[in-house]
Amino acid sequence: MSGKREETPQLGDFVVGQDRFEDLEIRPAVTKDLHHVFDKARNLPVRQFVLLAKKQVTYLCGVTLVEKRERLTPRLEFSIRDETGRLSGRR
């Protein structure tokens, strides 16, 4: 295995600008008070959103939805991965 990232998105990735937001829905997770984004077209939970894929880096966003007082609040985790798939930056 070379360690290089695939040119195509990984299983569970949602590519912004390519995939359809209409296919997404919010579903409860196994853990109490957590929810996740689910892709109905692929029948898979969305692991992360691909915001932009360039030749040497990919910009990603992970989303966790926490239920508090009957409302969902998002927890966003942004990362930048280099061409090997290693974490290049995190905010």
mmCIF file as gemmi writes it, N, C-alpha and C atoms, coordinates in Angstrom:
data_model
loop_
_atom_site.group_PDB
_atom_site.id
_atom_site.type_symbol
_atom_site.label_atom_id
_atom_site.label_alt_id
_atom_site.label_comp_id
_atom_site.label_asym_id
_atom_site.label_entity_id
_atom_site.label_seq_id
_atom_site.pdbx_PDB_ins_code
_atom_site.Cartn_x
_atom_site.Cartn_y
_atom_site.Cartn_z
_atom_site.occupancy
_atom_site.B_iso_or_equiv
_atom_site.pdbx_formal_charge
_atom_site.auth_seq_id
_atom_site.auth_asym_id
_atom_site.pdbx_PDB_model_num
ATOM 1 N N . MET Axp A 1 ? 0.841 -1.174 0 1 0 ? 1 A 1
ATOM 2 C CA . MET Axp A 1 ? 0 0 0 1 0 ? 1 A 1
ATOM 3 C C . MET Axp A 1 ? 0.892 1.245 0 1 0 ? 1 A 1
ATOM 4 N N . SER Axp A 2 ? 0.646 2.178 -0.906 1 0 ? 2 A 1
ATOM 5 C CA . SER Axp A 2 ? 1.522 3.322 -1.084 1 0 ? 2 A 1
ATOM 6 C C . SER Axp A 2 ? 1.277 4.445 -0.083 1 0 ? 2 A 1
ATOM 7 N N . GLY Axp A 3 ? 0.116 4.484 0.561 1 0 ? 3 A 1
ATOM 8 C CA . GLY Axp A 3 ? -0.183 5.555 1.496 1 0 ? 3 A 1
ATOM 9 C C . GLY Axp A 3 ? -0.787 6.774 0.824 1 0 ? 3 A 1
ATOM 10 N N . LYS Axp A 4 ? -0.828 6.787 -0.51 1 0 ? 4 A 1
ATOM 11 C CA . LYS Axp A 4 ? -1.428 7.922 -1.217 1 0 ? 4 A 1
ATOM 12 C C . LYS Axp A 4 ? -2.933 7.863 -1.118 1 0 ? 4 A 1
ATOM 13 N N . ARG Axp A 5 ? -3.548 9.028 -1.052 1 0 ? 5 A 1
ATOM 14 C CA . ARG Axp A 5 ? -5.003 9.056 -0.995 1 0 ? 5 A 1
ATOM 15 C C . ARG Axp A 5 ? -5.565 8.767 -2.37 1 0 ? 5 A 1
ATOM 16 N N . GLU Axp A 6 ? -6.739 8.229 -2.393 1 0 ? 6 A 1
ATOM 17 C CA . GLU Axp A 6 ? -7.416 7.925 -3.639 1 0 ? 6 A 1
ATOM 18 C C . GLU Axp A 6 ? -7.871 9.213 -4.304 1 0 ? 6 A 1
ATOM 19 N N . GLU Axp A 7 ? -7.956 9.207 -5.626 1 0 ? 7 A 1
ATOM 20 C CA . GLU Axp A 7 ? -8.469 10.361 -6.352 1 0 ? 7 A 1
ATOM 21 C C . GLU Axp A 7 ? -9.966 10.503 -6.136 1 0 ? 7 A 1
ATOM 22 N N . THR Axp A 8 ? -10.636 9.388 -5.92 1 0 ? 8 A 1
ATOM 23 C CA . THR Axp A 8 ? -12.075 9.436 -5.678 1 0 ? 8 A 1
ATOM 24 C C . THR Axp A 8 ? -12.313 9.529 -4.179 1 0 ? 8 A 1
ATOM 25 N N . PRO Axp A 9 ? -13.461 10.08 -3.764 1 0 ? 9 A 1
ATOM 26 C CA . PRO Axp A 9 ? -13.762 10.168 -2.332 1 0 ? 9 A 1
ATOM 27 C C . PRO Axp A 9 ? -13.804 8.794 -1.681 1 0 ? 9 A 1
ATOM 28 N N . GLN Axp A 10 ? -13.511 8.778 -0.409 1 0 ? 10 A 1
ATOM 29 C CA . GLN Axp A 10 ? -13.55 7.546 0.375 1 0 ? 10 A 1
ATOM 30 C C . GLN Axp A 10 ? -14.996 7.19 0.726 1 0 ? 10 A 1
ATOM 31 N N . LEU Axp A 11 ? -15.211 5.954 1.109 1 0 ? 11 A 1
ATOM 32 C CA . LEU Axp A 11 ? -16.535 5.494 1.513 1 0 ? 11 A 1
ATOM 33 C C . LEU Axp A 11 ? -17.041 6.354 2.665 1 0 ? 11 A 1
ATOM 34 N N . GLY Axp A 12 ? -18.221 6.913 2.525 1 0 ? 12 A 1
ATOM 35 C CA . GLY Axp A 12 ? -18.799 7.747 3.56 1 0 ? 12 A 1
ATOM 36 C C . GLY Axp A 12 ? -18.52 9.23 3.397 1 0 ? 12 A 1
ATOM 37 N N . ASP Axp A 13 ? -17.756 9.602 2.358 1 0 ? 13 A 1
ATOM 38 C CA . ASP Axp A 13 ? -17.505 11.02 2.091 1 0 ? 13 A 1
ATOM 39 C C . ASP Axp A 13 ? -18.646 11.604 1.276 1 0 ? 13 A 1
ATOM 40 N N . PHE Axp A 14 ? -19.005 12.851 1.587 1 0 ? 14 A 1
ATOM 41 C CA . PHE Axp A 14 ? -19.989 13.596 0.818 1 0 ? 14 A 1
ATOM 42 C C . PHE Axp A 14 ? -19.24 14.749 0.162 1 0 ? 14 A 1
ATOM 43 N N . VAL Axp A 15 ? -19.239 14.797 -1.166 1 0 ? 15 A 1
ATOM 44 C CA . VAL Axp A 15 ? -18.489 15.806 -1.905 1 0 ? 15 A 1
ATOM 45 C C . VAL Axp A 15 ? -19.411 16.989 -2.202 1 0 ? 15 A 1
ATOM 46 N N . VAL Axp A 16 ? -19.131 18.122 -1.558 1 0 ? 16 A 1
ATOM 47 C CA . VAL Axp A 16 ? -19.926 19.336 -1.749 1 0 ? 16 A 1
ATOM 48 C C . VAL Axp A 16 ? -19.733 19.824 -3.185 1 0 ? 16 A 1
ATOM 49 N N . GLY Axp A 17 ? -20.84 20.12 -3.853 1 0 ? 17 A 1
ATOM 50 C CA . GLY Axp A 17 ? -20.794 20.575 -5.236 1 0 ? 17 A 1
ATOM 51 C C . GLY Axp A 17 ? -20.926 19.448 -6.239 1 0 ? 17 A 1
ATOM 52 N N . GLN Axp A 18 ? -20.84 18.215 -5.764 1 0 ? 18 A 1
ATOM 53 C CA . GLN Axp A 18 ? -20.958 17.046 -6.633 1 0 ? 18 A 1
ATOM 54 C C . GLN Axp A 18 ? -22.128 16.165 -6.187 1 0 ? 18 A 1
ATOM 55 N N . ASP Axp A 19 ? -22.187 15.864 -4.905 1 0 ? 19 A 1
ATOM 56 C CA . ASP Axp A 19 ? -23.274 15.046 -4.372 1 0 ? 19 A 1
ATOM 57 C C . ASP Axp A 19 ? -24.501 15.92 -4.092 1 0 ? 19 A 1
ATOM 58 N N . ARG Axp A 20 ? -25.632 15.273 -3.889 1 0 ? 20 A 1
ATOM 59 C CA . ARG Axp A 20 ? -26.899 16.002 -3.739 1 0 ? 20 A 1
ATOM 60 C C . ARG Axp A 20 ? -27.305 16.143 -2.268 1 0 ? 20 A 1
ATOM 61 N N . PHE Axp A 21 ? -27.496 17.397 -1.833 1 0 ? 21 A 1
ATOM 62 C CA . PHE Axp A 21 ? -27.938 17.648 -0.472 1 0 ? 21 A 1
ATOM 63 C C . PHE Axp A 21 ? -29.339 17.085 -0.226 1 0 ? 21 A 1
ATOM 64 N N . GLU Axp A 22 ? -30.124 16.946 -1.287 1 0 ? 22 A 1
ATOM 65 C CA . GLU Axp A 22 ? -31.476 16.388 -1.155 1 0 ? 22 A 1
ATOM 66 C C . GLU Axp A 22 ? -31.451 14.945 -0.662 1 0 ? 22 A 1
ATOM 67 N N . ASP Axp A 23 ? -30.325 14.269 -0.842 1 0 ? 23 A 1
ATOM 68 C CA . ASP Axp A 23 ? -30.197 12.87 -0.427 1 0 ? 23 A 1
ATOM 69 C C . ASP Axp A 23 ? -29.841 12.723 1.056 1 0 ? 23 A 1
ATOM 70 N N . LEU Axp A 24 ? -29.614 13.839 1.755 1 0 ? 24 A 1
ATOM 71 C CA . LEU Axp A 24 ? -29.185 13.774 3.149 1 0 ? 24 A 1
ATOM 72 C C . LEU Axp A 24 ? -30.353 13.915 4.109 1 0 ? 24 A 1
ATOM 73 N N . GLU Axp A 25 ? -30.236 13.232 5.233 1 0 ? 25 A 1
ATOM 74 C CA . GLU Axp A 25 ? -31.202 13.386 6.315 1 0 ? 25 A 1
ATOM 75 C C . GLU Axp A 25 ? -30.47 13.193 7.641 1 0 ? 25 A 1
ATOM 76 N N . ILE Axp A 26 ? -31.069 13.717 8.698 1 0 ? 26 A 1
ATOM 77 C CA . ILE Axp A 26 ? -30.508 13.59 10.038 1 0 ? 26 A 1
ATOM 78 C C . ILE Axp A 26 ? -31.132 12.367 10.695 1 0 ? 26 A 1
ATOM 79 N N . ARG Axp A 27 ? -30.269 11.52 11.271 1 0 ? 27 A 1
ATOM 80 C CA . ARG Axp A 27 ? -30.749 10.32 11.963 1 0 ? 27 A 1
ATOM 81 C C . ARG Axp A 27 ? -30.105 10.23 13.333 1 0 ? 27 A 1
ATOM 82 N N . PRO Axp A 28 ? -30.809 9.639 14.298 1 0 ? 28 A 1
ATOM 83 C CA . PRO Axp A 28 ? -30.194 9.448 15.62 1 0 ? 28 A 1
ATOM 84 C C . PRO Axp A 28 ? -29.062 8.428 15.543 1 0 ? 28 A 1
ATOM 85 N N . ALA Axp A 29 ? -28.025 8.671 16.308 1 0 ? 29 A 1
ATOM 86 C CA . ALA Axp A 29 ? -26.903 7.734 16.39 1 0 ? 29 A 1
ATOM 87 C C . ALA Axp A 29 ? -27.164 6.741 17.519 1 0 ? 29 A 1
ATOM 88 N N . VAL Axp A 30 ? -26.304 5.762 17.655 1 0 ? 30 A 1
ATOM 89 C CA . VAL Axp A 30 ? -26.434 4.758 18.705 1 0 ? 30 A 1
ATOM 90 C C . VAL Axp A 30 ? -26.23 5.408 20.076 1 0 ? 30 A 1
ATOM 91 N N . THR Axp A 31 ? -25.302 6.357 20.145 1 0 ? 31 A 1
ATOM 92 C CA . THR Axp A 31 ? -25.007 7.054 21.394 1 0 ? 31 A 1
ATOM 93 C C . THR Axp A 31 ? -26.112 8.053 21.718 1 0 ? 31 A 1
ATOM 94 N N . LYS Axp A 32 ? -26.562 8.052 22.956 1 0 ? 32 A 1
ATOM 95 C CA . LYS Axp A 32 ? -27.631 8.954 23.4 1 0 ? 32 A 1
ATOM 96 C C . LYS Axp A 32 ? -27.258 10.413 23.129 1 0 ? 32 A 1
ATOM 97 N N . ASP Axp A 33 ? -28.217 11.183 22.651 1 0 ? 33 A 1
ATOM 98 C CA . ASP Axp A 33 ? -28.1 12.613 22.389 1 0 ? 33 A 1
ATOM 99 C C . ASP Axp A 33 ? -27.216 12.969 21.198 1 0 ? 33 A 1
ATOM 100 N N . LEU Axp A 34 ? -26.759 12.004 20.438 1 0 ? 34 A 1
ATOM 101 C CA . LEU Axp A 34 ? -25.984 12.297 19.229 1 0 ? 34 A 1
ATOM 102 C C . LEU Axp A 34 ? -26.788 11.916 17.995 1 0 ? 34 A 1
ATOM 103 N N . HIS Axp A 35 ? -26.581 12.666 16.924 1 0 ? 35 A 1
ATOM 104 C CA . HIS Axp A 35 ? -27.209 12.396 15.637 1 0 ? 35 A 1
ATOM 105 C C . HIS Axp A 35 ? -26.142 12.48 14.554 1 0 ? 35 A 1
ATOM 106 N N . HIS Axp A 36 ? -26.428 11.883 13.405 1 0 ? 36 A 1
ATOM 107 C CA . HIS Axp A 36 ? -25.488 11.969 12.296 1 0 ? 36 A 1
ATOM 108 C C . HIS Axp A 36 ? -26.234 12.262 11 1 0 ? 36 A 1
ATOM 109 N N . VAL Axp A 37 ? -25.463 12.677 10.01 1 0 ? 37 A 1
ATOM 110 C CA . VAL Axp A 37 ? -26.002 12.928 8.682 1 0 ? 37 A 1
ATOM 111 C C . VAL Axp A 37 ? -25.948 11.608 7.92 1 0 ? 37 A 1
ATOM 112 N N . PHE Axp A 38 ? -27.04 11.27 7.259 1 0 ? 38 A 1
ATOM 113 C CA . PHE Axp A 38 ? -27.149 9.999 6.55 1 0 ? 38 A 1
ATOM 114 C C . PHE Axp A 38 ? -27.427 10.272 5.076 1 0 ? 38 A 1
ATOM 115 N N . ASP Axp A 39 ? -26.711 9.588 4.19 1 0 ? 39 A 1
ATOM 116 C CA . ASP Axp A 39 ? -26.896 9.712 2.743 1 0 ? 39 A 1
ATOM 117 C C . ASP Axp A 39 ? -27.841 8.599 2.29 1 0 ? 39 A 1
ATOM 118 N N . LYS Axp A 40 ? -29.085 8.965 1.974 1 0 ? 40 A 1
ATOM 119 C CA . LYS Axp A 40 ? -30.101 7.973 1.585 1 0 ? 40 A 1
ATOM 120 C C . LYS Axp A 40 ? -29.771 7.324 0.253 1 0 ? 40 A 1
ATOM 121 N N . ALA Axp A 41 ? -29.15 8.049 -0.678 1 0 ? 41 A 1
ATOM 122 C CA . ALA Axp A 41 ? -28.827 7.5 -1.997 1 0 ? 41 A 1
ATOM 123 C C . ALA Axp A 41 ? -27.799 6.375 -1.894 1 0 ? 41 A 1
ATOM 124 N N . ARG Axp A 42 ? -26.839 6.516 -1 1 0 ? 42 A 1
ATOM 125 C CA . ARG Axp A 42 ? -25.79 5.498 -0.827 1 0 ? 42 A 1
ATOM 126 C C . ARG Axp A 42 ? -26.104 4.528 0.299 1 0 ? 42 A 1
ATOM 127 N N . ASN Axp A 43 ? -27.125 4.88 1.105 1 0 ? 43 A 1
ATOM 128 C CA . ASN Axp A 43 ? -27.509 4.076 2.265 1 0 ? 43 A 1
ATOM 129 C C . ASN Axp A 43 ? -26.336 3.939 3.249 1 0 ? 43 A 1
ATOM 130 N N . LEU Axp A 44 ? -25.672 5.1 3.498 1 0 ? 44 A 1
ATOM 131 C CA . LEU Axp A 44 ? -24.516 5.14 4.397 1 0 ? 44 A 1
ATOM 132 C C . LEU Axp A 44 ? -24.525 6.416 5.225 1 0 ? 44 A 1
ATOM 133 N N . PRO Axp A 45 ? -23.997 6.368 6.435 1 0 ? 45 A 1
ATOM 134 C CA . PRO Axp A 45 ? -23.798 7.612 7.169 1 0 ? 45 A 1
ATOM 135 C C . PRO Axp A 45 ? -22.665 8.415 6.514 1 0 ? 45 A 1
ATOM 136 N N . VAL Axp A 46 ? -22.776 9.725 6.569 1 0 ? 46 A 1
ATOM 137 C CA . VAL Axp A 46 ? -21.727 10.585 6.023 1 0 ? 46 A 1
ATOM 138 C C . VAL Axp A 46 ? -20.63 10.697 7.068 1 0 ? 46 A 1
ATOM 139 N N . ARG Axp A 47 ? -19.443 10.28 6.704 1 0 ? 47 A 1
ATOM 140 C CA . ARG Axp A 47 ? -18.29 10.315 7.603 1 0 ? 47 A 1
ATOM 141 C C . ARG Axp A 47 ? -17.711 11.724 7.667 1 0 ? 47 A 1
ATOM 142 N N . GLN Axp A 48 ? -17.61 12.366 6.504 1 0 ? 48 A 1
ATOM 143 C CA . GLN Axp A 48 ? -17.08 13.725 6.439 1 0 ? 48 A 1
ATOM 144 C C . GLN Axp A 48 ? -17.503 14.38 5.136 1 0 ? 48 A 1
ATOM 145 N N . PHE Axp A 49 ? -17.486 15.702 5.123 1 0 ? 49 A 1
ATOM 146 C CA . PHE Axp A 49 ? -17.811 16.467 3.936 1 0 ? 49 A 1
ATOM 147 C C . PHE Axp A 49 ? -16.506 16.91 3.273 1 0 ? 49 A 1
ATOM 148 N N . VAL Axp A 50 ? -16.369 16.637 1.99 1 0 ? 50 A 1
ATOM 149 C CA . VAL Axp A 50 ? -15.215 17.101 1.221 1 0 ? 50 A 1
ATOM 150 C C . VAL Axp A 50 ? -15.574 18.492 0.706 1 0 ? 50 A 1
ATOM 151 N N . LEU Axp A 51 ? -14.947 19.511 1.271 1 0 ? 51 A 1
ATOM 152 C CA . LEU Axp A 51 ? -15.247 20.884 0.89 1 0 ? 51 A 1
ATOM 153 C C . LEU Axp A 51 ? -14.545 21.269 -0.411 1 0 ? 51 A 1
ATOM 154 N N . LEU Axp A 52 ? -13.29 20.831 -0.565 1 0 ? 52 A 1
ATOM 155 C CA . LEU Axp A 52 ? -12.51 21.142 -1.76 1 0 ? 52 A 1
ATOM 156 C C . LEU Axp A 52 ? -11.386 20.132 -1.884 1 0 ? 52 A 1
ATOM 157 N N . ALA Axp A 53 ? -11.229 19.555 -3.065 1 0 ? 53 A 1
ATOM 158 C CA . ALA Axp A 53 ? -10.136 18.617 -3.308 1 0 ? 53 A 1
ATOM 159 C C . ALA Axp A 53 ? -9.225 19.205 -4.377 1 0 ? 53 A 1
ATOM 160 N N . LYS Axp A 54 ? -7.98 19.453 -3.994 1 0 ? 54 A 1
ATOM 161 C CA . LYS Axp A 54 ? -6.971 19.958 -4.931 1 0 ? 54 A 1
ATOM 162 C C . LYS Axp A 54 ? -5.937 18.869 -5.155 1 0 ? 54 A 1
ATOM 163 N N . LYS Axp A 55 ? -4.969 19.154 -6.01 1 0 ? 55 A 1
ATOM 164 C CA . LYS Axp A 55 ? -3.956 18.153 -6.345 1 0 ? 55 A 1
ATOM 165 C C . LYS Axp A 55 ? -3.154 17.698 -5.128 1 0 ? 55 A 1
ATOM 166 N N . GLN Axp A 56 ? -2.794 18.643 -4.245 1 0 ? 56 A 1
ATOM 167 C CA . GLN Axp A 56 ? -1.926 18.285 -3.125 1 0 ? 56 A 1
ATOM 168 C C . GLN Axp A 56 ? -2.611 18.257 -1.762 1 0 ? 56 A 1
ATOM 169 N N . VAL Axp A 57 ? -3.789 18.862 -1.636 1 0 ? 57 A 1
ATOM 170 C CA . VAL Axp A 57 ? -4.491 18.866 -0.348 1 0 ? 57 A 1
ATOM 171 C C . VAL Axp A 57 ? -5.995 18.719 -0.547 1 0 ? 57 A 1
ATOM 172 N N . THR Axp A 58 ? -6.662 18.216 0.482 1 0 ? 58 A 1
ATOM 173 C CA . THR Axp A 58 ? -8.121 18.101 0.508 1 0 ? 58 A 1
ATOM 174 C C . THR Axp A 58 ? -8.617 18.751 1.784 1 0 ? 58 A 1
ATOM 175 N N . TYR Axp A 59 ? -9.629 19.606 1.646 1 0 ? 59 A 1
ATOM 176 C CA . TYR Axp A 59 ? -10.218 20.31 2.779 1 0 ? 59 A 1
ATOM 177 C C . TYR Axp A 59 ? -11.489 19.561 3.194 1 0 ? 59 A 1
ATOM 178 N N . LEU Axp A 60 ? -11.561 19.172 4.469 1 0 ? 60 A 1
ATOM 179 C CA . LEU Axp A 60 ? -12.646 18.333 4.964 1 0 ? 60 A 1
ATOM 180 C C . LEU Axp A 60 ? -13.351 18.971 6.163 1 0 ? 60 A 1
ATOM 181 N N . CYS Axp A 61 ? -14.591 18.555 6.38 1 0 ? 61 A 1
ATOM 182 C CA . CYS Axp A 61 ? -15.342 18.993 7.551 1 0 ? 61 A 1
ATOM 183 C C . CYS Axp A 61 ? -16.138 17.806 8.099 1 0 ? 61 A 1
ATOM 184 N N . GLY Axp A 62 ? -15.894 17.49 9.356 1 0 ? 62 A 1
ATOM 185 C CA . GLY Axp A 62 ? -16.67 16.468 10.042 1 0 ? 62 A 1
ATOM 186 C C . GLY Axp A 62 ? -17.776 17.143 10.834 1 0 ? 62 A 1
ATOM 187 N N . VAL Axp A 63 ? -18.954 16.546 10.862 1 0 ? 63 A 1
ATOM 188 C CA . VAL Axp A 63 ? -20.098 17.136 11.549 1 0 ? 63 A 1
ATOM 189 C C . VAL Axp A 63 ? -20.675 16.137 12.546 1 0 ? 63 A 1
ATOM 190 N N . THR Axp A 64 ? -20.802 16.578 13.791 1 0 ? 64 A 1
ATOM 191 C CA . THR Axp A 64 ? -21.497 15.824 14.821 1 0 ? 64 A 1
ATOM 192 C C . THR Axp A 64 ? -22.636 16.691 15.325 1 0 ? 64 A 1
ATOM 193 N N . LEU Axp A 65 ? -23.804 16.13 15.457 1 0 ? 65 A 1
ATOM 194 C CA . LEU Axp A 65 ? -24.963 16.872 15.943 1 0 ? 65 A 1
ATOM 195 C C . LEU Axp A 65 ? -25.305 16.392 17.345 1 0 ? 65 A 1
ATOM 196 N N . VAL Axp A 66 ? -25.321 17.328 18.274 1 0 ? 66 A 1
ATOM 197 C CA . VAL Axp A 66 ? -25.594 17.018 19.676 1 0 ? 66 A 1
ATOM 198 C C . VAL Axp A 66 ? -26.971 17.571 20.024 1 0 ? 66 A 1
ATOM 199 N N . GLU Axp A 67 ? -27.8 16.72 20.652 1 0 ? 67 A 1
ATOM 200 C CA . GLU Axp A 67 ? -29.129 17.157 21.064 1 0 ? 67 A 1
ATOM 201 C C . GLU Axp A 67 ? -29.074 17.682 22.489 1 0 ? 67 A 1
ATOM 202 N N . LYS Axp A 68 ? -29.484 18.952 22.627 1 0 ? 68 A 1
ATOM 203 C CA . LYS Axp A 68 ? -29.561 19.59 23.942 1 0 ? 68 A 1
ATOM 204 C C . LYS Axp A 68 ? -30.893 20.309 24.021 1 0 ? 68 A 1
ATOM 205 N N . ARG Axp A 69 ? -31.631 20.015 25.057 1 0 ? 69 A 1
ATOM 206 C CA . ARG Axp A 69 ? -32.933 20.66 25.276 1 0 ? 69 A 1
ATOM 207 C C . ARG Axp A 69 ? -33.802 20.612 24.025 1 0 ? 69 A 1
ATOM 208 N N . GLU Axp A 70 ? -33.883 19.439 23.415 1 0 ? 70 A 1
ATOM 209 C CA . GLU Axp A 70 ? -34.726 19.171 22.243 1 0 ? 70 A 1
ATOM 210 C C . GLU Axp A 70 ? -34.318 19.961 21.003 1 0 ? 70 A 1
ATOM 211 N N . ARG Axp A 71 ? -33.066 20.414 20.945 1 0 ? 71 A 1
ATOM 212 C CA . ARG Axp A 71 ? -32.537 21.11 19.78 1 0 ? 71 A 1
ATOM 213 C C . ARG Axp A 71 ? -31.217 20.465 19.392 1 0 ? 71 A 1
ATOM 214 N N . LEU Axp A 72 ? -30.912 20.471 18.099 1 0 ? 72 A 1
ATOM 215 C CA . LEU Axp A 72 ? -29.637 19.942 17.625 1 0 ? 72 A 1
ATOM 216 C C . LEU Axp A 72 ? -28.644 21.083 17.456 1 0 ? 72 A 1
ATOM 217 N N . THR Axp A 73 ? -27.451 20.9 18.006 1 0 ? 73 A 1
ATOM 218 C CA . THR Axp A 73 ? -26.39 21.875 17.828 1 0 ? 73 A 1
ATOM 219 C C . THR Axp A 73 ? -25.204 21.182 17.16 1 0 ? 73 A 1
ATOM 220 N N . PRO Axp A 74 ? -24.643 21.799 16.111 1 0 ? 74 A 1
ATOM 221 C CA . PRO Axp A 74 ? -23.553 21.148 15.374 1 0 ? 74 A 1
ATOM 222 C C . PRO Axp A 74 ? -22.201 21.323 16.055 1 0 ? 74 A 1
ATOM 223 N N . ARG Axp A 75 ? -21.389 20.316 15.93 1 0 ? 75 A 1
ATOM 224 C CA . ARG Axp A 75 ? -19.978 20.371 16.31 1 0 ? 75 A 1
ATOM 225 C C . ARG Axp A 75 ? -19.211 20.128 15.013 1 0 ? 75 A 1
ATOM 226 N N . LEU Axp A 76 ? -18.454 21.119 14.575 1 0 ? 76 A 1
ATOM 227 C CA . LEU Axp A 76 ? -17.734 21.04 13.309 1 0 ? 76 A 1
ATOM 228 C C . LEU Axp A 76 ? -16.252 20.825 13.564 1 0 ? 76 A 1
ATOM 229 N N . GLU Axp A 77 ? -15.653 19.958 12.778 1 0 ? 77 A 1
ATOM 230 C CA . GLU Axp A 77 ? -14.22 19.698 12.866 1 0 ? 77 A 1
ATOM 231 C C . GLU Axp A 77 ? -13.633 19.799 11.462 1 0 ? 77 A 1
ATOM 232 N N . PHE Axp A 78 ? -12.822 20.835 11.253 1 0 ? 78 A 1
ATOM 233 C CA . PHE Axp A 78 ? -12.214 21.061 9.949 1 0 ? 78 A 1
ATOM 234 C C . PHE Axp A 78 ? -10.814 20.475 9.93 1 0 ? 78 A 1
ATOM 235 N N . SER Axp A 79 ? -10.426 19.905 8.781 1 0 ? 79 A 1
ATOM 236 C CA . SER Axp A 79 ? -9.07 19.394 8.636 1 0 ? 79 A 1
ATOM 237 C C . SER Axp A 79 ? -8.613 19.544 7.191 1 0 ? 79 A 1
ATOM 238 N N . ILE Axp A 80 ? -7.31 19.553 7.039 1 0 ? 80 A 1
ATOM 239 C CA . ILE Axp A 80 ? -6.681 19.615 5.723 1 0 ? 80 A 1
ATOM 240 C C . ILE Axp A 80 ? -5.756 18.413 5.64 1 0 ? 80 A 1
ATOM 241 N N . ARG Axp A 81 ? -5.922 17.622 4.603 1 0 ? 81 A 1
ATOM 242 C CA . ARG Axp A 81 ? -5.089 16.423 4.422 1 0 ? 81 A 1
ATOM 243 C C . ARG Axp A 81 ? -4.213 16.592 3.193 1 0 ? 81 A 1
ATOM 244 N N . ASP Axp A 82 ? -2.967 16.131 3.307 1 0 ? 82 A 1
ATOM 245 C CA . ASP Axp A 82 ? -2.064 16.233 2.164 1 0 ? 82 A 1
ATOM 246 C C . ASP Axp A 82 ? -2.27 15.063 1.21 1 0 ? 82 A 1
ATOM 247 N N . GLU Axp A 83 ? -1.446 15.002 0.17 1 0 ? 83 A 1
ATOM 248 C CA . GLU Axp A 83 ? -1.629 13.98 -0.873 1 0 ? 83 A 1
ATOM 249 C C . GLU Axp A 83 ? -1.408 12.558 -0.368 1 0 ? 83 A 1
ATOM 250 N N . THR Axp A 84 ? -0.778 12.399 0.802 1 0 ? 84 A 1
ATOM 251 C CA . THR Axp A 84 ? -0.591 11.066 1.369 1 0 ? 84 A 1
ATOM 252 C C . THR Axp A 84 ? -1.765 10.668 2.254 1 0 ? 84 A 1
ATOM 253 N N . GLY Axp A 85 ? -2.671 11.636 2.517 1 0 ? 85 A 1
ATOM 254 C CA . GLY Axp A 85 ? -3.798 11.375 3.403 1 0 ? 85 A 1
ATOM 255 C C . GLY Axp A 85 ? -3.516 11.762 4.842 1 0 ? 85 A 1
ATOM 256 N N . ARG Axp A 86 ? -2.301 12.243 5.1 1 0 ? 86 A 1
ATOM 257 C CA . ARG Axp A 86 ? -1.94 12.658 6.455 1 0 ? 86 A 1
ATOM 258 C C . ARG Axp A 86 ? -2.544 14.011 6.784 1 0 ? 86 A 1
ATOM 259 N N . LEU Axp A 87 ? -2.811 14.198 8.056 1 0 ? 87 A 1
ATOM 260 C CA . LEU Axp A 87 ? -3.353 15.444 8.539 1 0 ? 87 A 1
ATOM 261 C C . LEU Axp A 87 ? -2.33 16.554 8.332 1 0 ? 87 A 1
ATOM 262 N N . SER Axp A 88 ? -2.761 17.583 7.582 1 0 ? 88 A 1
ATOM 263 C CA . SER Axp A 88 ? -1.879 18.702 7.284 1 0 ? 88 A 1
ATOM 264 C C . SER Axp A 88 ? -2.188 19.901 8.159 1 0 ? 88 A 1
ATOM 265 N N . GLY Axp A 89 ? -3.464 20.063 8.517 1 0 ? 89 A 1
ATOM 266 C CA . GLY Axp A 89 ? -3.876 21.174 9.367 1 0 ? 89 A 1
ATOM 267 C C . GLY Axp A 89 ? -5.202 20.856 10.01 1 0 ? 89 A 1
ATOM 268 N N . ARG Axp A 90 ? -5.467 21.449 11.163 1 0 ? 90 A 1
ATOM 269 C CA . ARG Axp A 90 ? -6.716 21.16 11.897 1 0 ? 90 A 1
ATOM 270 C C . ARG Axp A 90 ? -7.146 22.415 12.626 1 0 ? 90 A 1
ATOM 271 N N . ARG Axp A 91 ? -8.447 22.715 12.567 1 0 ? 91 A 1
ATOM 272 C CA . ARG Axp A 91 ? -8.98 23.888 13.249 1 0 ? 91 A 1
ATOM 273 C C . ARG Axp A 91 ? -10.187 23.494 14.048 1 0 ? 91 A 1
